[in-house]
């Protein structure tokens, strides 16, 4: 079993609590589905959000999905001029038999612009 890092991002429609939670839920669910992960596979998750998203901690969505005993951390992205607004990003560390090349990183909605080379 190897430890792998999995990335993902989603653009939120507006800085509203329910929209942040909905978008983050979709992102976490898509990461799990694309890679066949379960909550037991996840070692930890780091969530970042752009400075314009302050209505809720994105990690709450993961808690509500059942990641209750997984270390989760939220942080703010640096405020780079011209950066894509209203983005939640994830860096998850998981135990898996998948190789690095088999890991599916997930970029949803407007966040596909961040990694057109690997966005699904």
For each residue, the residues with C-beta under 8 A, 3 or more apart:
1: 95 96 97
2: 95 96 97 98 99
3: 43 93 94 95
4: 93 94 95 96 98 100 103
5: 91 92 93 94
6: 31 35 37 90 91 92 93 94 103 104 105
7: 89 90 91 92 105 106 115
8: 27 30 31 89 90 92 105 106 107 108
9: 27 87 88 89 90 107 108 111 114 115
10: 23 24 26 27 87 88 107 108 109 111
11: 23 84 85 86 87 108 109 110 111
12: 15 19 20 23 53 86 87 88
13: 16 19 23 86
14: 19 86
15: 12 19 20 52 53 54 55 86
16: 13 19 20 55
17: 20 21 55 56
18: 21 22
19: 12 13 14 15 16 22 23
20: 12 15 16 17 23 24 49 53 55 56 58 61 88
21: 17 18 24 25 56 58 60 61 64
22: 18 19 25 26 61
23: 10 11 12 13 19 20 26 27 88 108 109
24: 10 20 21 27 28 47 58 60 61 62 88
25: 21 22 28 29 61 64 65
26: 10 22 23 29 30 108
27: 8 9 10 23 24 30 31 88 90 106 108
28: 24 25 31 32 45 61 62 65 67 90
29: 25 26 32 33 65
30: 8 26 27 33 34 106 108 120
31: 6 8 27 28 34 35 37 90 92 104 106
32: 28 29 35 36 37 38
33: 29 30 36
34: 30 31 104 106 120
35: 6 31 32 94 96 98 103 104
36: 32 33
37: 6 31 32 41 42 94 96
38: 32 41
39: 42 65 66 67 70
40:
41: 37 38 94 95 96
42: 37 39 45 67 70 92 93 94
43: 3 70 71 93 94 95
44: 70 71 72 73 92 93
45: 28 42 59 62 67 70 71 72 73 90 91 92 93
46: 72 73 74 75 90 91 92
47: 24 57 58 59 62 72 73 74 75 88 89 90
48: 74 75 76 77 88 89 91
49: 20 53 58 74 76 77 87 88 89
50: 53 76 77 79 83 84 85 86 87
51: 54 76 77 79
52: 15 85 86
53: 12 15 20 49 50 58 86 87 88
54: 15 51
55: 15 16 17 20
56: 17 20 21 60
57: 47 60 74
58: 20 21 24 47 49 53 61 62 74 88 90
59: 45 47 62 63 72 73 74
60: 21 24 56 57 63 64
61: 20 21 22 24 25 28 58 64 65
62: 24 28 45 47 58 59 65 67 70 72
63: 59 60 66 67 68 72
64: 21 25 60 61
65: 25 28 29 39 61 62
66: 39 63
67: 28 39 42 45 62 63 70 72
68: 63
69:
70: 39 42 43 44 45 62 67
71: 43 44 45
72: 44 45 46 47 59 62 63 67
73: 44 45 46 47 59
74: 46 47 48 49 57 58 59
75: 46 47 48
76: 48 49 50 51
77: 48 49 50 51 80 83 87 89
78:
79: 50 51 83
80: 77 83
81:
82:
83: 50 77 79 80 87
84: 11 50 87 110 111 113 114
85: 11 50 52
86: 11 12 13 14 15 50 52 53
87: 9 10 11 12 49 50 53 77 83 84 110 111 114
88: 9 10 12 20 23 24 27 47 48 49 53 58
89: 7 8 9 47 48 49 77 111
90: 6 7 8 9 27 28 31 45 46 47 58
91: 5 6 7 45 46 48
92: 5 6 7 8 31 42 44 45 46
93: 3 4 5 6 42 43 44 45
94: 3 4 5 6 35 37 41 42 43
95: 1 2 3 4 41 43
96: 1 2 4 35 37 41 103
97: 1 2
98: 2 4 35 102 103
99: 2 102 103
100: 4 103
101:
102: 98 99
103: 4 6 35 96 98 99 100
104: 6 31 34 35 120
105: 6 7 8 115 118
106: 7 8 27 30 31 34 119 120
107: 8 9 10 111 112 114 115 118 119 120
108: 8 9 10 11 23 26 27 30 111 112
109: 10 11 23 112
110: 11 84 87 113
111: 9 10 11 84 87 89 107 108 114 119
112: 107 108 109 115 116 119 120
113: 84 110 116
114: 9 84 87 107 111 119
115: 7 9 105 107 112 118 119
116: 112 113 119
117:
118: 105 107 115
119: 106 107 111 112 114 115 116
120: 30 34 104 106 107 112
